[in-house]
Amino acid sequence: MEYNLADLFESVVDVVPDREALVYVDHPGTGAERRLTYAELDAAANRVGHHLLDSGLRPGEHVGLHLYNGVEYLQTVLGCLKARLVPVNVNYRYVEDELVYLYRDADLVALVFDAEFTDRVTAALPRTEKLRHQIRVGPPVSGASALGFEEAEAAGSPQRGFARRSGDDRFIIYTGGTTGMPKGVVWRQEDLFFAGLGGGAPTGEPVKKPEELAERVAAGGDGITFFPTAPLMHGTSTLTAFIGFHFGQRVVVHRGFVPEEVLRTVEREKVSSVSLVGDAMLRPLVDALSGPMKGTDCSSLFSVSSSGAIMSDTVRRQFQALVPHALLLDNFGSSESGFNGTATEDAGPERGFRIRVHSRTRVVDPATHEPVAVGEIGRIAQCGHVPLGYYNDPVKTAETFFEREDERWVLLGDMATVDEEGVVTVLGRGSQCINTGGEKVYPEEVEQALKSHPDVYDALVAGVPDPRWGHRVAAVVQLRAGAARPSLEDIQTHCRRRLAGYKIPRRLVITESVRRSPSGKADYRWAREVAVAADG
């Protein structure tokens, strides 16, 4: 047995086959749900894996998952891993041209997609010559020829009987970022197990041998329920689900994020841990708990963790007032690094996003790759269990991955400083940094200050051209329902108590809603376009 994700999952199944593994809630309000034990999920994944191999796919080929959250998503990921096929996440918001790019860039040979996306998939297929097998989840659509998921599942054997697997088997996570086309991060499964899944113990000592994972599950008790609320198409949610499986615990998923339904599920299923993405998901939960869902029993909830976006200090305080026993964790990581660390308790608008990183993370000079001195700005880098590179992109791979002292490193896009105690302050993505009169402004810091304003519901910050300063700071703001429209002077006065003068917004754009990805990540390209258009 190796550190292979399918092997590890099967080892857990063998010690807790009758334990509930997965609870799925369909469209909110329908009451439809599915519950699978570990043995049932294992057999369901076997069926998918065998069907794909029986359909002519070969180990190492790529299978796209163009799906909303559901049993079929995790079942297909597991089926691919069992068959040594490579699962590839597809952003379900992409339109035809974006899908053509991703399908071709990822060299997809098979696609599992929700029936709602049939028109887009059908339009993209003529330009994706390698994609030869399609499976549709949901009812048939007139004029489409994809095989139904139930039919595919029925054709596959529920038994294991797969070829020997390896820790070298691949797992690809496509990441959209904030600019440019999506990139496929290629992981060895052993590296992903340790970097992205905590080595089977994200809050403790990683396992020292693969067999130890099942031994810990057999020795541990039942009762923990994980609830990744963001779309599984984003790597963080899928990895969170696998962490739950590696604990031998129960994983809950919803088809979509509806705050009232999330809270009902927390109460009904006695959810222990929720993962989400920043204020875009935490704030609606606060609003629901303060309003229509007031009194919801959240006593089972002991942690709420965010990855991909920071929970603002203001919203954190509001949630903690409603659910005081729950621990709020801002985790820092990326598709290229897995987990790097967790924010310190003194992080906030005044001190920045401060994290205690693990021993494999450094802040380095992006040109020399040498560690920076205390207080100097560099980029975050990680060594050890890191990806192999970007799929089909040797140029970007060479820019992002490097060798130092006989170790492989990945250079992340986040700028940061480090203090005498080794605590890292994350400043923000270098690509989003605003240079105004020679001073550098990182949007996340200004956004934290903006979101502490009582009338601001959400905010993004971007730079707009300025003939004197090069660029100036612009705030794109969504107001709370019923809030009075603040003036630029009101916003500046509020921010001036928290930020240096050169970081204060010089332009205010009020928008009906702030655009984010389905997982809550900031759309800075949109924010910049809105700010520039308003400036004109």
Phi and psi in degrees as a GROMACS rama.xvg file:
@    title "Ramachandran Plot"
@    xaxis  label "Phi"
@    yaxis  label "Psi"
@TYPE xy
-118.732  179.48  GLU-2
-80.5522  68.0457  TYR-3
-111.001  133.953  ASN-4
-63.1157  -35.3484  LEU-5
-69.9133  -43.2621  ALA-6
-58.2605  -45.1953  ASP-7
-64.7528  -42.3122  LEU-8
-61.4688  -45.4512  PHE-9
-62.8888  -34.1606  GLU-10
-65.6588  -34.0648  SER-11
-70.9288  -43.3043  VAL-12
-54.3544  -42.1511  VAL-13
-67.3903  -21.3711  ASP-14
-100.024  -22.2856  VAL-15
-134.385  54.4819  VAL-16
-61.1017  -30.7726  PRO-17
-95.5502  1.0475  ASP-18
-76.9183  142.506  ARG-19
-67.6525  128.093  GLU-20
-104.852  -40.0264  ALA-21
-142.39  130.548  LEU-22
-121.14  125.384  VAL-23
-119.777  129.526  TYR-24
-110.164  123.956  VAL-25
-76.784  -153.471  ASP-26
-51.189  128.427  HIS-27
-53.6449  136.727  PRO-28
94.2438  -17.0627  GLY-29
-81.4757  -23.3016  THR-30
78.5632  -2.1297  GLY-31
-75.1583  133.741  ALA-32
-151.716  161.144  GLU-33
-132.782  144.399  ARG-34
-130.151  128.537  ARG-35
-127.071  135.16  LEU-36
-77.029  173.023  THR-37
-61.3083  -40.7365  TYR-38
-64.9885  -39.5771  ALA-39
-68.7046  -41.6604  GLU-40
-65.6936  -38.1163  LEU-41
-60.7551  -48.3378  ASP-42
-64.4733  -39.4597  ALA-43
-64.0278  -40.2809  ALA-44
-67.6935  -37.8938  ALA-45
-56.7346  -43.6537  ASN-46
-59.4115  -44.4038  ARG-47
-65.3698  -46.1897  VAL-48
-58.9598  -45.783  GLY-49
-66.6523  -39.2467  HIS-50
-60.2096  -44.4877  HIS-51
-62.9562  -42.473  LEU-52
-67.029  -41.181  LEU-53
-64.7616  -22.2942  ASP-54
-87.0963  5.37101  SER-55
101.6  0.188263  GLY-56
-72.6684  149.117  LEU-57
-116.586  147.533  ARG-58
-50.0828  136.439  PRO-59
96.382  -15.5211  GLY-60
-79.6782  162.378  GLU-61
-105.842  134.433  HIS-62
-119.542  123.051  VAL-63
-85.9929  142.547  GLY-64
-116.081  99.7426  LEU-65
-105.772  72.4664  HIS-66
-138.536  150.394  LEU-67
-72.6737  173.815  TYR-68
-61.9277  142.468  ASN-69
174.074  170.939  GLY-70
-55.9737  -40.7728  VAL-71
-61.1094  -31.4588  GLU-72
-64.198  -56.8696  TYR-73
-68.0964  -34.6859  LEU-74
-61.2122  -41.836  GLN-75
-71.65  -40.9986  THR-76
-56.9602  -49.7746  VAL-77
-62.7751  -40.5217  LEU-78
-61.8126  -41.3541  GLY-79
-62.3454  -46.7466  CYS-80
-62.2496  -40.1151  LEU-81
-62.3168  -38.7642  LYS-82
-88.4384  4.16621  ALA-83
63.5143  28.9807  ARG-84
-93.4772  160.511  LEU-85
-105.806  113.137  VAL-86
-74.5946  140.501  PRO-87
-130.565  122.232  VAL-88
-75.5756  140.772  ASN-89
-123.151  127.188  VAL-90
-68.5894  117.819  ASN-91
-74.605  -3.85404  TYR-92
-89.2389  -7.7883  ARG-93
-65.3512  145.519  TYR-94
-99.8659  -176.031  VAL-95
-51.5384  -54.4411  GLU-96
-63.9126  -38.0397  ASP-97
-66.3259  -38.1689  GLU-98
-66.6557  -41.2532  LEU-99
-58.3295  -44.934  VAL-100
-59.1565  -50.2007  TYR-101
-67.285  -45.8026  LEU-102
-55.5675  -41.8608  TYR-103
-77.82  -43.1694  ARG-104
-61.5308  -37.0434  ASP-105
-84.3375  -3.98759  ALA-106
54.892  46.308  ASP-107
-66.5288  135.463  LEU-108
-110.19  -16.1615  VAL-109
-142.941  154.695  ALA-110
-142.859  130.513  LEU-111
-110.544  121.027  VAL-112
-138.311  153.724  PHE-113
-76.4796  144.221  ASP-114
-56.9968  -29.6309  ALA-115
-59.6137  -22.5063  GLU-116
-98.7472  12.033  PHE-117
-56.6888  -45.0633  THR-118
-60.0982  -45.6599  ASP-119
-66.2266  -43.057  ARG-120
-63.0653  -46.5844  VAL-121
-60.5896  -39.6836  THR-122
-67.2263  -32.4071  ALA-123
-81.9669  -26.1944  ALA-124
-57.3604  -41.0877  LEU-125
-58.6538  -20.623  PRO-126
-104.048  11.0072  ARG-127
-125.42  79.934  THR-128
-63.1878  -29.9333  GLU-129
-80.1879  -16.576  LYS-130
-80.1201  101.913  LEU-131
-111.761  -5.82541  ARG-132
-140.342  124.979  HIS-133
-124.887  138.638  GLN-134
-125.716  127.839  ILE-135
-103.376  130.488  ARG-136
-97.5191  118.344  VAL-137
115.73  -176.456  GLY-138
-67.411  154.303  PRO-139
-64.6659  151.917  PRO-140
-118.984  133.438  VAL-141
-55.4499  130.418  SER-142
87.6023  -7.58988  GLY-143
-100.184  143.598  ALA-144
-111.139  7.89772  SER-145
-64.7603  149.368  ALA-146
-73.5914  137.908  LEU-147
-69.7602  144.54  GLY-148
-61.073  -42.3263  PHE-149
-61.599  -38.5441  GLU-150
-67.0106  -42.6431  GLU-151
-63.013  -42.2898  ALA-152
-64.2199  -42.705  GLU-153
-64.6395  -28.4315  ALA-154
-77.3324  -19.3296  ALA-155
-91.7486  149.404  GLY-156
-72.8767  140.581  SER-157
-80.9299  -4.97768  PRO-158
-84.261  163.774  GLN-159
-75.0083  -94.5436  ARG-160
61.1051  33.4374  GLY-161
-95.2763  164.328  PHE-162
-67.4328  161.205  ALA-163
-59.8473  136.744  ARG-164
-107.027  174.666  ARG-165
-144.75  154.752  SER-166
-67.074  -13.6154  GLY-167
-83.6387  -9.28554  ASP-168
-58.446  148.847  ASP-169
-94.6669  156.576  ARG-170
-141.77  126.013  PHE-171
-114.204  130.848  ILE-172
-117.077  115.167  ILE-173
-84.5088  130.193  TYR-174
-122.619  129.76  THR-175
-82.0012  -32.0938  GLY-176
65.5136  -159.044  GLY-177
-112.061  -11.7836  THR-178
-142.192  158.063  THR-179
75.0955  -179.258  GLY-180
-82.492  158.165  MET-181
-63.8033  151.285  PRO-182
-124.231  140.468  LYS-183
-94.597  114.168  GLY-184
-86.0542  120.955  VAL-185
-97.9165  117.263  VAL-186
-110.752  141.019  TRP-187
-73.6804  141.327  ARG-188
-63.9052  -34.4217  GLN-189
-62.772  -42.667  GLU-190
-65.299  -41.4801  ASP-191
-65.0664  -36.9172  LEU-192
-58.8488  -41.835  PHE-193
-85.1623  -37.822  PHE-194
-84.1037  -39.1437  ALA-195
-101.809  -19.2541  GLY-196
-118.525  9.07649  LEU-197
71.3748  14.6722  GLY-198
63.1424  30.1464  GLY-199
85.3545  -1.09161  GLY-200
-155.127  73.6168  ALA-201
-61.0834  -19.8647  PRO-202
-112.273  10.6622  THR-203
-145.304  -151.693  GLY-204
-82.2497  124.395  GLU-205
-58.9956  154.036  PRO-206
-66.4317  150.634  VAL-207
-99.1926  -11.7935  LYS-208
-152.225  151.285  LYS-209
-57.1535  -37.604  PRO-210
-63.712  -22.0704  GLU-211
-67.791  -24.8393  GLU-212
-60.8365  -50.8282  LEU-213
-66.313  -34.4793  ALA-214
-62.0084  -40.2631  GLU-215
-66.9957  -40.1429  ARG-216
-64.3393  -42.923  VAL-217
-63.7451  -34.6857  ALA-218
-82.4173  -23.0205  ALA-219
-87.597  165.102  GLY-220
-92.0329  164.205  GLY-221
-83.0942  172.054  ASP-222
124.113  -9.48193  GLY-223
-96.1594  134.614  ILE-224
-124.063  121.116  THR-225
-94.1267  142.205  PHE-226
-135.106  88.1269  PHE-227
-75.9474  113.819  PRO-228
-91.8868  -16.5203  THR-229
-79.8842  164.214  ALA-230
-59.9128  137.055  PRO-231
-64.9109  -18.8882  LEU-232
-65.522  -15.8843  MET-233
-94.3554  135.331  HIS-234
-52.3693  -37.8433  GLY-235
-58.6625  -43.648  THR-236
-67.9841  -42.2692  SER-237
-62.9067  -42.4506  THR-238
-66.1299  -35.7818  LEU-239
-61.9381  -42.1174  THR-240
-60.452  -41.2586  ALA-241
-68.6509  -33.1583  PHE-242
-60.5288  -42.5967  ILE-243
-59.9318  -44.7893  GLY-244
-62.2663  -39.2637  PHE-245
-69.1272  -21.5542  HIS-246
-83.1602  -8.9422  PHE-247
71.0744  26.9956  GLY-248
-106.495  -177.777  GLN-249
-94.025  139.295  ARG-250
-116.053  130.913  VAL-251
-111.486  135.089  VAL-252
-133.407  146.319  VAL-253
-109.107  153.901  HIS-254
-63.5735  -39.6472  ARG-255
-144.627  174.17  GLY-256
-96.8461  108.191  PHE-257
-125.752  112.228  VAL-258
-54.8715  -40.9347  PRO-259
-62.8787  -40.0374  GLU-260
-70.469  -35.6727  GLU-261
-58.9419  -46.0575  VAL-262
-67.9075  -37.9503  LEU-263
-61.5992  -38.4082  ARG-264
-70.0392  -39.9003  THR-265
-55.5048  -44.4656  VAL-266
-69.5733  -47.6589  GLU-267
-69.4225  -42.9626  ARG-268
-93.5896  2.54888  GLU-269
53.6953  53.0574  LYS-270
-64.53  134.823  VAL-271
-91.396  -40.1405  SER-272
-141.323  130.561  SER-273
-113.865  135.098  VAL-274
-113.501  140.883  SER-275
-150.241  -171.63  LEU-276
-127.234  94.897  VAL-277
58.8727  -161.546  GLY-278
-63.3626  -27.414  ASP-279
-58.5967  -26.4137  ALA-280
-108.855  -34.2758  MET-281
-70.7084  -40.0558  LEU-282
-62.7058  -44.708  ARG-283
-60.6927  -30.3878  PRO-284
-68.1429  -40.13  LEU-285
-60.8977  -46.2698  VAL-286
-61.6246  -40.2484  ASP-287
-68.6034  -41.9542  ALA-288
-67.7194  -26.3762  LEU-289
-85.0828  -16.3738  SER-290
-121.538  -108.657  GLY-291
-63.8633  -23.519  PRO-292
-105.999  19.4868  MET-293
-58.1416  133.814  LYS-294
92.7217  -1.41751  GLY-295
-58.1067  135.66  THR-296
-78.199  105.118  ASP-297
-110.466  24.269  CYS-298
-65.6196  -22.1022  SER-299
-77.4718  -17.8146  SER-300
-79.3462  115.809  LEU-301
-108.764  -11.4818  PHE-302
-153.188  145.163  SER-303
-128.104  118.995  VAL-304
-117.097  144.225  SER-305
-121.089  136.771  SER-306
-134.483  145.536  SER-307
93.1433  -20.2735  GLY-308
-159.7  149.188  ALA-309
-86.336  137.996  ILE-310
-77.8925  123.622  MET-311
-68.9412  153.748  SER-312
-59.6897  -37.2829  ASP-313
-63.3799  -49.3979  THR-314
-69.9791  -34.8292  VAL-315
-57.9188  -46.9649  ARG-316
-62.4544  -39.7057  ARG-317
-63.7714  -42.361  GLN-318
-68.3163  -41.4356  PHE-319
-65.5449  -29.2323  GLN-320
-67.5351  -29.4497  ALA-321
-88.7005  -34.5832  LEU-322
-130.745  72.789  VAL-323
-66.1737  -22.3485  PRO-324
-84.9675  -10.988  HIS-325
-83.3762  136.249  ALA-326
-86.8933  128.244  LEU-327
-100.025  125.685  LEU-328
-125.062  122.012  LEU-329
-95.7931  106.121  ASP-330
-92.3258  143.39  ASN-331
-113.669  130.661  PHE-332
-177.725  -173.073  GLY-333
-160.94  170.2  SER-334
-62.4819  -27.1116  SER-335
-86.971  -13.9592  GLU-336
-127.639  -16.5433  SER-337
75.809  -136.574  GLY-338
-95.749  130.627  PHE-339
-108.975  -34.7615  ASN-340
171.737  179.459  GLY-341
-125.129  143.842  THR-342
-60.9997  144.07  ALA-343
-75.338  163.88  THR-344
-69.0763  -21.1053  GLU-345
-95.0898  12.2036  ASP-346
-69.4911  149.333  ALA-347
168.182  -179.407  GLY-348
-56.3426  -35.7265  PRO-349
-77.5033  -35.0321  GLU-350
-106.065  -10.0837  ARG-351
89.1284  -179.986  GLY-352
-85.4715  95.9155  PHE-353
-100.188  130.761  ARG-354
-129.911  144.298  ILE-355
-92.8003  112.769  ARG-356
-93.0711  161.816  VAL-357
-79.9274  174.393  HIS-358
-68.5027  -11.8077  SER-359
-95.5647  4.51762  ARG-360
-109.307  137.531  THR-361
-136.356  164.247  ARG-362
-109.169  120.287  VAL-363
-126.472  160.249  VAL-364
-71.0796  123.086  ASP-365
-64.4436  -20.2828  PRO-366
-87.1197  -45.2467  ALA-367
-97.7871  -17.158  THR-368
67.1636  12.9796  HIS-369
-87.1228  146.66  GLU-370
-58.3054  140.246  PRO-371
-82.4264  160.415  VAL-372
-74.2626  162.101  ALA-373
-55.5519  128.92  VAL-374
89.0057  -14.6244  GLY-375
-83.0433  152.079  GLU-376
-87.6571  132.043  ILE-377
-144.497  -165.593  GLY-378
-114.403  147.136  ARG-379
-74.185  135.861  ILE-380
-135.821  156.56  ALA-381
-138.597  145.057  GLN-382
-120.616  177.029  CYS-383
90.6735  -118.756  GLY-384
-80.0345  90.9805  HIS-385
-125.883  163.034  VAL-386
-64.1455  166.888  PRO-387
-78.8533  -23.8684  LEU-388
147.414  -164.323  GLY-389
-98.5489  135.579  TYR-390
-67.4433  130.908  TYR-391
61.6006  24.2313  ASN-392
-142.24  75.5968  ASP-393
-65.0089  -29.2693  PRO-394
-68.2935  -50.789  VAL-395
-65.641  -34.0669  LYS-396
-61.9381  -44.233  THR-397
-65.3372  -30.8868  ALA-398
-74.9806  -26.6637  GLU-399
-104.733  -29.0085  THR-400
-114.556  139.454  PHE-401
-146.901  164.505  PHE-402
-106.648  136.279  GLU-403
-150.356  125.234  ARG-404
52.8239  46.1725  GLU-405
62.9229  20.939  ASP-406
-124.206  150.013  GLU-407
-91.4856  134.722  ARG-408
-124.56  154.673  TRP-409
-119.839  133.476  VAL-410
-100.812  113.42  LEU-411
-82.5048  168.371  LEU-412
-86.3464  -1.97118  GLY-413
-87.2438  129.648  ASP-414
-85.6242  148.418  MET-415
-161.981  167.203  ALA-416
-124.524  166.369  THR-417
-133.164  141.58  VAL-418
-100.854  -175.602  ASP-419
-62.137  -26.5406  GLU-420
-90.5871  1.41906  GLU-421
85.7792  5.3573  GLY-422
-76.5473  131.666  VAL-423
-99.1445  131.087  VAL-424
-103.511  114.793  THR-425
-82.9191  123.251  VAL-426
-90.2175  -32.993  LEU-427
138.971  178.119  GLY-428
-70.72  130.094  ARG-429
-60.266  -32.6927  GLY-430
-68.2752  -19.5421  SER-431
-100.155  -2.49626  GLN-432
-61.7225  136.366  CYS-433
-102.361  121.726  ILE-434
-97.6926  108.835  ASN-435
-121.107  106.731  THR-436
61.7584  30.2851  GLY-437
89.9814  -12.4061  GLY-438
-90.7104  142.773  GLU-439
-101.058  130.184  LYS-440
-120.846  126.627  VAL-441
-100.346  122.702  TYR-442
-53.3772  -38.4216  PRO-443
-58.4496  -37.572  GLU-444
-65.8042  -42.5974  GLU-445
-68.705  -38.0087  VAL-446
-61.7868  -38.8435  GLU-447
-59.1651  -43.9797  GLN-448
-66.0039  -42.7722  ALA-449
-61.431  -42.2958  LEU-450
-75.1947  -7.46973  LYS-451
-84.9681  -6.0184  SER-452
-72.2366  134.458  HIS-453
-62.8153  -22.2751  PRO-454
-96.2687  -6.43173  ASP-455
-94.5141  124.762  VAL-456
-90.6661  -43.5546  TYR-457
-153.011  159.917  ASP-458
-158.92  145.713  ALA-459
-129.053  152.574  LEU-460
-124.451  136.76  VAL-461
-143.324  164.367  ALA-462
-96.9466  138.661  GLY-463
-119.004  146.365  VAL-464
-58.2041  142.115  PRO-465
-138.323  127.565  ASP-466
-64.4656  -24.6961  PRO-467
-95.604  -45.8556  ARG-468
-100.028  -1.36853  TRP-469
89.1901  -59.6415  GLY-470
-145.535  155.453  HIS-471
-129.272  159.608  ARG-472
-80.6432  129.115  VAL-473
-122.144  137.544  ALA-474
-108.589  125.62  ALA-475
-105.48  114.611  VAL-476
-123.108  137.654  VAL-477
-107.012  126.448  GLN-478
-87.4004  158.686  LEU-479
-68.4507  152.221  ARG-480
-58.911  128.724  ALA-481
81.85  -1.60832  GLY-482
-73.7018  146.87  ALA-483
-71.4207  147.089  ALA-484
-73.8969  114.871  ARG-485
-76.5318  154.178  PRO-486
-87.2814  165.987  SER-487
-58.4513  -38.0918  LEU-488
-64.4602  -38.0606  GLU-489
-60.2247  -46.093  ASP-490
-65.3261  -42.2976  ILE-491
-64.5554  -41.8886  GLN-492
-61.5486  -42.117  THR-493
-63.4312  -45.2224  HIS-494
-72.204  -30.0045  CYS-495
-63.5002  -23.7317  ARG-496
-76.671  -9.87662  ARG-497
-123.454  -16.1274  ARG-498
-133.204  153.708  LEU-499
-64.7766  154.998  ALA-500
-56.0247  -39.8447  GLY-501
-70.9802  -11.9068  TYR-502
-92.3736  -7.63668  LYS-503
-69.2316  133.515  ILE-504
-58.9867  134.832  PRO-505
-104.137  -2.60157  ARG-506
-143.672  134.027  ARG-507
-120.671  125.486  LEU-508
-120.679  119.629  VAL-509
-92.2021  126.202  ILE-510
-125.01  154.643  THR-511
-62.1903  -39.5097  GLU-512
-152.555  149.237  SER-513
-88.83  131.29  VAL-514
-84.6389  128.88  ARG-515
-135.361  166.078  ARG-516
-71.1315  168.299  SER-517
-56.7715  -24.5434  PRO-518
-90.4334  -4.27292  SER-519
100.675  1.53528  GLY-520
-73.2929  147.845  LYS-521
-67.4414  140.06  ALA-522
-103.826  85.6985  ASP-523
-72.6937  -27.8577  TYR-524
-61.4243  -45.9209  ARG-525
-61.9316  -45.5467  TRP-526
-59.2798  -42.1357  ALA-527
-64.7737  -41.9889  ARG-528
-63.1516  -42.649  GLU-529
-64.5621  -43.6023  VAL-530
-66.0381  -41.9533  ALA-531
-66.6468  -42.3755  VAL-532
-62.1825  -42.0394  ALA-533
-68.32  -30.7996  ALA-534
-71.3118  -25.4021  ASP-535
